[in-house]
Amino acid sequence: MSTGGLGNIQGSDPEKYRYLVDTITWLLPKEKNSVSCSFLIKLLQTSIASDCGQTVRSELKRRIGLHMEDATVELVSGFSRPSHDGIYGAIDMYLKEHPGINKSQRKRICRLMDCRNLSAEACMHAVQNERLPLRVVVQVLWPHLLHLLHICYIQHRGRLGCCGHS
């Protein structure tokens, strides 16, 4: 191998670079959480870019899948998002692809999303989504209910009490 660093390996001999990515993949510790998800994702991207074999890619995808929640947290925390629509979409897709997961697992996955930061369209979808735990649906509706109560209070201040009572 060249002593000039990874840049020389990648630029001058793609076969050596593939071998290096392959070797790193198989030398990684097997224990869960021993390697960060962001590293696994970067290694997968590198394996795809360097045209590594399907076996290496499958192994990296398998490991990333084992750390799905961790990977989501790392990806989500890496971006400042005013809207959590993308997170909701990813959660919905995950729940759709894994219909057998139990209620506590669904709740734990849904905690990645801040329901207050969903757009009106995502809220409309979420309140009708049977895959979401009921508690999440209530969390989606709660800020809107408070907003409506606030509007009602402002419109009727001084004339009517709550729910039309004087």
Steps between C-alpha positions, in 0.01 A plus 500: 500500500616853432632703794360817347161476674149413389498765230773317308327164539169634377643699213760257370364153571123451551553128570716577804241751621221241470719254688555757776126571538427126497766434766377780725143367475592148606736616778233710671392369842178298489350636825203734467585869550874428474512704178304820448219500249637809328827311438310200361298727270817673374667163449196380303512813283870439442440135413240602243721774354797262472283226348559245777328165480138437598608293802677796661209732428249249638702461820514878550127535430429223750706675769335834428160333523589371847564858603198655325397720791856615569556577132178700486597699807844576358363602161223709654726673751738593221245731344309794635144448380212740552267226380499136605305388192801306371542327834129417505525360147797282597318375811185427301699308238682304771171410672352399165797273425500347851133433584589241764678730745331537837339808653796597718736484199264721299486752786880504531545561127237775498687686777753602233240739357380827652130503417486879548725544197281324242345685210122507460521231230711270717261556793200407285677181395618418853160528668362247250802268521398175670864394536573780748439447871193687628719712729687635196173588327395694811837677502445599138153637575577670834671821374222550244235457767676754722522741206127465432418554867717811501323640193163422653600674822622813316189521282261461790691680777266705708186368332499126561683263730636164403278292271239776469427542872478855643 
